[in-house]
Amino acid sequence: MKLRLEDKKGAIELRMQGKSYGEIMAIIPHLSKSTLSGWMKYVKLTPEQEKNLKRNIEKITSNARLKVAWKKKFEREKKTQKIIAKAEKELPSLVKKPLFLTGLALYWAEGTKKSSYFRFTNSDPQIIKIMMRWLEEVCQIQKKKIRIRIYIHKIYAHENCEKFWSKITEIPANRFLKTIYKPTPHKIKKNQEYKGCVQINVCGVDFFRKLRGWISGLSKMFNGS
């Protein structure tokens, strides 16, 4: 009993210093949260003590969140490096395929590098066809995972470019993302063949990481590193 009274006294003193329940339980062994809660039921803290307690709890919470964030970042980077390393090992067999090199070179030159997923934009129907074939045959990306978006000037809205690009990509127009119409001061179409720019989107950060690995490996091969 004497030991419990001493524990209670010590717990109250720690609480008045601004310690959280977790910190008190870490200092005083074999103390349950329910027992601690009962001891603190009638403990009244001064405004300054309340302020210190709040500040301490916020600090603990912030540190805990920071630890979780760093852990997630470490795990994410570890997974990224693993995927990149695996992709680099695949290169010796893949570089023998012309379609692989063509598609990867096109993406390396014109694909988005700053996002966390695949995004390639071009206005040439033949290049779009090559990229669609590359995604399906080389990267094994199913059509249902590919999203198409058209960027075109507003004055061409009546031409139904969605139908044109649907035929090129072999993806139904009703699955396209919303077309983005760009403003232009021109009233006359200079290039009669122009059907806008098409953006091919493939979600999935792991696929994007694999692309990074392929590009990194190809760069090393050509640079002799």
C-alpha angles and dihedrals in degrees: 000000000000090000092053091050090052090048090050092050092048092047092052091049091051091048091052088053088060099261119154123232090256093054092047092050089050091054098041111050126222093020119140124211091238091055091047091048090052092051092050095048095098099027110118118202125205118242089257091051090048089051092050091048092050091047091050094048091049089051092050092047092048092050091048092051091047091053091050091048093050091047091052091047092050092049091047093051091045091053091046093053091047092054092045092050091050091049092051090054090054093059101086091065097035098052089065088070114083092205091055093053093043095051095043092048091051092050092044089054102040110009124106114264101177100062125075095241141049115282125165126175129191141142098213111100092207093054091047089052091051092050092049090051091045092052093049103038103031104026095034093227113161117230091238088066094053120091124194127206126183124213113196142145116271093241089068095054092106093059095077094228089174089073091050095050092042088062092047096048096033089227119126113254091230088067093054120111116247112293115246113221115205122208118243135176091218120101099183125065109236098186109048092192095054113116099170131261121300123214117203113205128191116179120212126096093214091061090049089051090051090054089053088053093050093048092045092050093046090050090052092049094053094040093047094236 
